[in-house]
Amino acid sequence: MKAIILDGYGGSDRLRLMDRPEPSPQAGELLVKVRAAAVNPVDWKIRRGDLRPILWLRFPYIPGGDIAGEVVAAGPGVTRFQPGDAVVAFVDMKRGGGYAERAVVKESAAALKPQSLSFAEAASLPIAGVTALQALRDAGRLREGGSALIHGGAGGVGHFAVQIAKAMGARVTATCGPSNVAFVESLGADSVIDYTKEEFPRRPDRYDVVFDAVAKSSFPACRHLLERGGVYVTTLPDPGVLFWGAVQALAGLFGPAPRAKFLMVRPQGTDLEFLGRLADEGRLRPSLALTLPLERSREAQDASQEGHARGKIVLEVGS
């Protein structure tokens, strides 16, 4: 099979298209013919070696944590899927394998592809979409009638967060650059802040959840924006978040206090099913900033690393 191989840490020039043996599914796993694979910031952070303290790679390594495609074979014990099913799934990042013509995924990390989405659109859901869902629902405990501020509302995670928060019945404010204001408004945001004209931490508004979807702010900068008992959520594993999380947890013993939480996405097929239902109901639509063939993975990762993409970047793998 054709696959993109990373043979060591470094720049995008370390990514090469090569022939590799086809993987085999073990108990509880699916072998999937990959039709599309999403490109996420975690992909190039892994490539550069940024995550070595928590994720050691065995080279050669095939990048990619998000796929959509068709089940080719099912390992022993699989009960929810059969060959021919169109699915969307998380790939185990330690094992790797998304940027390839075939990939193995756990049954528990897969869901049927939403009928309303193309393979490319569906492939954009796992890491970014489920991160947004778990940040708002689980870490932030956002409820119907609540309020959320999404920092980076036009990005891969942020554009999902805006739509998910609205689907949850919340009042949504989002920040973005001037070229993306109309786009974020079209996602359903009640209020959009152009961060080049207004520094959002100075606003007088208060929110139940502040979700930093681009990991460029901090709890001290956003604390005054939170309601009593509100939650600041970030995807950046910064020591400051852990420190403030502990401090505010102690403060919470004496009454409602703002909290700081770090979120690392948990691969859950049930969450993919939830997002799929939202998509088929017309309440969630992925936006694809760039779609490229597999052999142009270097270009795709470079575009992701540059930032400022509107929505998601996806590699189309097979027809």
KETORSE-582410 format. One line per field, with one value per residue (C-alpha): residue in one letter; x, y, z. Coordinates in steps of 0.05 Angstrom, whole numbers, plus 5000, padded with zeros to 4 digits. Example, Ala and Ser with C-alpha at 12.3 -4.5 7.8 and 13.67 -1.06 7.14 Angstrom:
BEGIN
type: c(A / S) .
east: c(5246 / 5273) .
north: c(4910 / 4979) .
up: c(5156 / 5143) .
This chain:
BEGIN
type: c(M / K / A / I / I / L / D / G / Y / G / G / S / D / R / L / R / L / M / D / R / P / E / P / S / P / Q / A / G / E / L / L / V / K / V / R / A / A / A / V / N / P / V / D / W / K / I / R / R / G / D / L / R / P / I / L / W / L / R / F / P / Y / I / P / G / G / D / I / A / G / E / V / V / A / A / G / P / G / V / T / R / F / Q / P / G / D / A / V / V / A / F / V / D / M / K / R / G / G / G / Y / A / E / R / A / V / V / K / E / S / A / A / A / L / K / P / Q / S / L / S / F / A / E / A / A / S / L / P / I / A / G / V / T / A / L / Q / A / L / R / D / A / G / R / L / R / E / G / G / S / A / L / I / H / G / G / A / G / G / V / G / H / F / A / V / Q / I / A / K / A / M / G / A / R / V / T / A / T / C / G / P / S / N / V / A / F / V / E / S / L / G / A / D / S / V / I / D / Y / T / K / E / E / F / P / R / R / P / D / R / Y / D / V / V / F / D / A / V / A / K / S / S / F / P / A / C / R / H / L / L / E / R / G / G / V / Y / V / T / T / L / P / D / P / G / V / L / F / W / G / A / V / Q / A / L / A / G / L / F / G / P / A / P / R / A / K / F / L / M / V / R / P / Q / G / T / D / L / E / F / L / G / R / L / A / D / E / G / R / L / R / P / S / L / A / L / T / L / P / L / E / R / S / R / E / A / Q / D / A / S / Q / E / G / H / A / R / G / K / I / V / L / E / V / G / S) .
east: c(5000 / 5021 / 5035 / 5069 / 5129 / 5165 / 5235 / 5257 / 5242 / 5249 / 5217 / 5164 / 5219 / 5223 / 5155 / 5161 / 5112 / 5131 / 5104 / 5090 / 5061 / 4986 / 4968 / 4924 / 4868 / 4873 / 4817 / 4769 / 4799 / 4779 / 4820 / 4796 / 4807 / 4824 / 4788 / 4808 / 4853 / 4852 / 4914 / 4918 / 4969 / 4987 / 5014 / 5069 / 5082 / 5095 / 5139 / 5181 / 5189 / 5150 / 5112 / 5171 / 5161 / 5093 / 5095 / 5157 / 5155 / 5182 / 5207 / 5187 / 5122 / 5059 / 5027 / 4953 / 4900 / 4835 / 4807 / 4744 / 4736 / 4706 / 4715 / 4756 / 4760 / 4741 / 4783 / 4757 / 4704 / 4680 / 4604 / 4585 / 4615 / 4623 / 4661 / 4633 / 4611 / 4630 / 4662 / 4698 / 4749 / 4807 / 4874 / 4918 / 4970 / 5024 / 5014 / 5001 / 4974 / 4924 / 4964 / 4959 / 4915 / 4897 / 4894 / 4876 / 4830 / 4796 / 4722 / 4710 / 4742 / 4698 / 4628 / 4587 / 4601 / 4546 / 4505 / 4504 / 4580 / 4631 / 4690 / 4734 / 4685 / 4676 / 4751 / 4755 / 4711 / 4750 / 4806 / 4779 / 4705 / 4710 / 4760 / 4709 / 4653 / 4692 / 4718 / 4649 / 4607 / 4656 / 4709 / 4666 / 4600 / 4564 / 4489 / 4428 / 4418 / 4492 / 4544 / 4610 / 4667 / 4706 / 4775 / 4794 / 4724 / 4746 / 4799 / 4795 / 4772 / 4740 / 4691 / 4665 / 4661 / 4617 / 4567 / 4567 / 4556 / 4497 / 4469 / 4474 / 4430 / 4484 / 4495 / 4560 / 4612 / 4674 / 4738 / 4772 / 4810 / 4775 / 4772 / 4733 / 4680 / 4625 / 4645 / 4640 / 4573 / 4548 / 4565 / 4513 / 4555 / 4512 / 4570 / 4637 / 4698 / 4751 / 4813 / 4852 / 4803 / 4784 / 4824 / 4771 / 4798 / 4779 / 4705 / 4657 / 4618 / 4619 / 4616 / 4604 / 4658 / 4718 / 4747 / 4815 / 4812 / 4878 / 4917 / 4942 / 4913 / 4918 / 4875 / 4900 / 4883 / 4812 / 4795 / 4756 / 4713 / 4686 / 4622 / 4628 / 4642 / 4658 / 4712 / 4771 / 4790 / 4852 / 4884 / 4955 / 4988 / 5019 / 5045 / 5008 / 4941 / 4957 / 4979 / 4917 / 4873 / 4899 / 4895 / 4824 / 4803 / 4823 / 4787 / 4725 / 4722 / 4698 / 4647 / 4639 / 4705 / 4730 / 4768 / 4824 / 4824 / 4869 / 4836 / 4868 / 4818 / 4794 / 4780 / 4706 / 4664 / 4601 / 4623 / 4633 / 4563 / 4536 / 4572 / 4547 / 4475 / 4485 / 4513 / 4454 / 4406 / 4438 / 4466 / 4540 / 4579 / 4654 / 4689 / 4748 / 4802 / 4846 / 4840 / 4902 / 4922 / 4962 / 5028 / 5023 / 5025 / 5085 / 5046 / 4987 / 5028 / 5063 / 4996 / 4972 / 5036 / 5028 / 4960 / 4902 / 4866 / 4790 / 4766 / 4803 / 4858 / 4846 / 4885 / 4845 / 4874 / 4832 / 4773) .
north: c(5000 / 5073 / 5111 / 5174 / 5155 / 5196 / 5168 / 5214 / 5279 / 5344 / 5387 / 5369 / 5345 / 5282 / 5261 / 5213 / 5172 / 5099 / 5028 / 4994 / 4927 / 4928 / 4923 / 4868 / 4879 / 4845 / 4829 / 4888 / 4924 / 4944 / 4947 / 5008 / 5029 / 5102 / 5151 / 5214 / 5233 / 5299 / 5339 / 5366 / 5410 / 5350 / 5316 / 5367 / 5374 / 5299 / 5305 / 5360 / 5320 / 5369 / 5312 / 5266 / 5272 / 5239 / 5204 / 5165 / 5142 / 5079 / 5096 / 5089 / 5122 / 5136 / 5202 / 5216 / 5208 / 5220 / 5178 / 5163 / 5104 / 5035 / 4973 / 4920 / 4869 / 4861 / 4827 / 4776 / 4803 / 4861 / 4865 / 4935 / 4938 / 4894 / 4897 / 4951 / 4998 / 5070 / 5095 / 5153 / 5137 / 5156 / 5124 / 5109 / 5165 / 5122 / 5069 / 5118 / 5101 / 5154 / 5179 / 5113 / 5072 / 5024 / 5037 / 4997 / 5027 / 5003 / 4987 / 5032 / 5091 / 5086 / 5105 / 5100 / 5158 / 5210 / 5203 / 5278 / 5285 / 5267 / 5224 / 5286 / 5323 / 5263 / 5254 / 5324 / 5304 / 5260 / 5300 / 5371 / 5357 / 5312 / 5359 / 5415 / 5371 / 5346 / 5415 / 5445 / 5387 / 5351 / 5400 / 5463 / 5430 / 5478 / 5472 / 5497 / 5571 / 5580 / 5623 / 5608 / 5648 / 5611 / 5639 / 5622 / 5610 / 5602 / 5548 / 5472 / 5462 / 5530 / 5526 / 5461 / 5490 / 5548 / 5501 / 5451 / 5504 / 5531 / 5460 / 5454 / 5516 / 5564 / 5637 / 5639 / 5693 / 5678 / 5713 / 5712 / 5755 / 5807 / 5762 / 5709 / 5750 / 5735 / 5661 / 5654 / 5691 / 5641 / 5585 / 5613 / 5655 / 5707 / 5756 / 5757 / 5796 / 5818 / 5810 / 5861 / 5915 / 5893 / 5854 / 5806 / 5799 / 5873 / 5863 / 5869 / 5806 / 5743 / 5671 / 5602 / 5574 / 5606 / 5556 / 5574 / 5532 / 5559 / 5554 / 5625 / 5656 / 5640 / 5632 / 5696 / 5735 / 5706 / 5697 / 5762 / 5739 / 5679 / 5676 / 5650 / 5577 / 5587 / 5545 / 5564 / 5506 / 5500 / 5446 / 5468 / 5425 / 5486 / 5481 / 5546 / 5513 / 5457 / 5507 / 5550 / 5489 / 5467 / 5537 / 5549 / 5480 / 5500 / 5567 / 5528 / 5496 / 5563 / 5577 / 5579 / 5601 / 5604 / 5541 / 5526 / 5459 / 5426 / 5378 / 5321 / 5289 / 5219 / 5176 / 5157 / 5126 / 5147 / 5220 / 5212 / 5183 / 5245 / 5292 / 5251 / 5260 / 5335 / 5335 / 5294 / 5340 / 5400 / 5430 / 5415 / 5424 / 5417 / 5471 / 5448 / 5500 / 5457 / 5389 / 5356 / 5288 / 5242 / 5255 / 5329 / 5316 / 5361 / 5420 / 5402 / 5400 / 5465 / 5499 / 5473 / 5498 / 5567 / 5573 / 5619 / 5565 / 5571 / 5503 / 5438 / 5411 / 5342 / 5292 / 5253 / 5183 / 5139 / 5142) .
up: c(5000 / 4990 / 5055 / 5079 / 5121 / 5174 / 5183 / 5238 / 5274 / 5235 / 5181 / 5131 / 5084 / 5128 / 5100 / 5041 / 4999 / 5001 / 4995 / 5061 / 5081 / 5093 / 5167 / 5196 / 5246 / 5313 / 5363 / 5369 / 5309 / 5238 / 5175 / 5136 / 5064 / 5076 / 5031 / 5068 / 5126 / 5164 / 5179 / 5250 / 5287 / 5329 / 5266 / 5254 / 5329 / 5331 / 5269 / 5301 / 5365 / 5408 / 5441 / 5455 / 5531 / 5525 / 5457 / 5435 / 5363 / 5331 / 5261 / 5206 / 5229 / 5189 / 5213 / 5218 / 5272 / 5233 / 5177 / 5138 / 5092 / 5083 / 5127 / 5090 / 5146 / 5220 / 5273 / 5323 / 5371 / 5327 / 5329 / 5307 / 5237 / 5177 / 5111 / 5065 / 5121 / 5111 / 5175 / 5208 / 5262 / 5306 / 5292 / 5353 / 5350 / 5382 / 5330 / 5273 / 5205 / 5180 / 5120 / 5082 / 5036 / 5093 / 5168 / 5230 / 5282 / 5346 / 5340 / 5401 / 5365 / 5302 / 5280 / 5217 / 5170 / 5171 / 5108 / 5097 / 5095 / 5043 / 5063 / 5065 / 5110 / 5155 / 5163 / 5194 / 5253 / 5301 / 5334 / 5322 / 5329 / 5390 / 5423 / 5416 / 5442 / 5502 / 5519 / 5522 / 5548 / 5595 / 5617 / 5613 / 5632 / 5585 / 5590 / 5552 / 5566 / 5585 / 5551 / 5517 / 5489 / 5435 / 5423 / 5351 / 5323 / 5250 / 5261 / 5257 / 5329 / 5338 / 5279 / 5307 / 5378 / 5354 / 5321 / 5378 / 5431 / 5391 / 5384 / 5459 / 5466 / 5490 / 5475 / 5435 / 5426 / 5383 / 5365 / 5296 / 5247 / 5203 / 5141 / 5180 / 5215 / 5164 / 5164 / 5240 / 5239 / 5187 / 5237 / 5285 / 5332 / 5368 / 5372 / 5336 / 5359 / 5309 / 5353 / 5310 / 5332 / 5402 / 5453 / 5478 / 5550 / 5562 / 5548 / 5607 / 5589 / 5631 / 5607 / 5636 / 5591 / 5557 / 5508 / 5480 / 5417 / 5391 / 5457 / 5452 / 5515 / 5589 / 5651 / 5684 / 5620 / 5617 / 5690 / 5695 / 5637 / 5675 / 5715 / 5786 / 5778 / 5704 / 5669 / 5625 / 5579 / 5537 / 5494 / 5513 / 5568 / 5601 / 5673 / 5687 / 5674 / 5722 / 5775 / 5768 / 5765 / 5833 / 5863 / 5839 / 5862 / 5933 / 5925 / 5904 / 5972 / 5999 / 5944 / 5868 / 5836 / 5764 / 5744 / 5694 / 5657 / 5606 / 5556 / 5519 / 5471 / 5487 / 5426 / 5432 / 5378 / 5416 / 5410 / 5335 / 5331 / 5368 / 5320 / 5261 / 5284 / 5289 / 5218 / 5191 / 5227 / 5192 / 5256 / 5243 / 5179 / 5172 / 5132 / 5090 / 5082 / 5037 / 5005 / 4975 / 4949 / 4995 / 4960 / 4978 / 5053 / 5061 / 5033 / 5077 / 5141 / 5123 / 5113 / 5180 / 5214 / 5184 / 5219 / 5203 / 5162 / 5159 / 5180 / 5166 / 5120 / 5091 / 5049 / 4997 / 4995 / 4949 / 4903) .
